[in-house]
Amino acid sequence: MNIYSAISSNKTKTWLVMILFVLVVSTLVYVFSKALGFSALGMSGLALVLAGLMSIGSYYYSDKLVLATTGAKQIKKQDYPQYFRIVENLSIASGLPMPNVYIMDDPSPNAFATGRDPKHAVVCATTGLLSIMSEAELEGVIAHELSHIKNFDIRLMGIVAILVGFVAILSDIFIRMTFFSGDRDNRGSQIFLVLAIIFAILSPIAATLIQLAVSRKREFLADASGVLLTRYPEGLAQALEKLAKDHTAPRVASNATAHLFIENPFDNKKVKNFFTGLFNTHPPLEERIKILRSM
Amino acid sequence: MNIWIILITAVVLAGFVWWLYNSIIVAKIRISEAFSQIDVQLKRRADLIPNLVEAVKGYAKHEKELFEKVTKERANLVSAKTPHDKAEANNMLSDTLKSIFAVAEAYPDLKASQNFLELQEEVSDTENKIAYARQFYNSNVLDYNTKLRVFPNMIIANLFNFKEEEFFAATEQEKKEVKVKF
């Protein structure tokens, strides 16, 4: 598998996941409405307004929130010339406008990108990352982050958040409504009622799983397109190896921001079964390194 | 009835041609945008050279020929118009700059001077940036040239006389350079 085919197959898979999600959401709306005897339009309209209001806020302020919770600070060229230059060079190579460069005072090596589009993008690295990586390795990591910006991952994750929020609110409303409408006669819609209860329980879980899957696909894609920028897969592969060996505890990171980083900040490598695999925001580093080495 | 079928076919066909034509034009515009990136860096490089010559002159007076050569090549780069000429002038300048830095090795005072070190750093940074900008430019040229060659775009390309663009070529030496790190 070469770099170009890796990118295109990742993109197709991402689209498939998105289409699947839309199908699931529309089925849910239909089943819930049938079960409750409401019109499908009224039901989905209500949920749309709620999810919409929440997501518009997060669309514009998510990057500021992330930067505030992680305590990252913006830097100038003279503060970290090598790091700054790498960002400059690679944004030229990718044809992106120069992003704002941030640093996080944290001994645990990691990096992330945020912002709603390439014109409002932020690249952030921890001091730990800058101190342990060689130039080629740092280039690999920064190229990975810039690819997240270029592929509009930062926006895609926003879209996924909207979808997940939508399903969660939908199930929530449905559960409340079945309780309130207690022992009204539910003529003929009993099958739908049973179906709807099952969906209401399963759909938030499924939505979260899809969110995680999209995030993992995006990591592979960012690895692949990052390599297109540096033309040196070994740089990122070595950087990921260093990250795999590192066990410095992160000072600041929460479950909400985990999917933003280049490496999952909460890695518990000891526990490795089907379920932890499903709920990981990031694919295993070994798998990413293996793919990079085959390029 | 038949007239309608012909009419609809004609409209769909015209729309398709229009769409293909526009996609080729967009790719072409991207190339010139990418080239302006290279241009910014080439200009920055040209601006650094007089300072560099001044700095080296103070220590290595009798390298006159080299200074004249680099000044002339800088002028060539500034006056070059087409991407092809610019690439050529830039490559010649790169080689001469290499010999200037090689000459500097023989003058310990020069090598230790803060001014010279900063200039050297700046020049090599610009060189890297030219390389990255060139990479972006060339990938756009590749996209465009591929667009012209595949079916059915090639019909449109022939019809409107689109020509393939030239890559911004690297120097022979750069082509041989292989990044090996352990």
Interface residues (C-beta under 8 A of the other chain):
Chain A: R85 E88 N89 L90 I92 A93 S94 G95 S134 A136 L228 L229 R231 Y232 E234
Chain B: E33 A34 Q37 Q41 D125 N128 K129 Y132 A133 Q135 F136 S139 N140 K179 K181
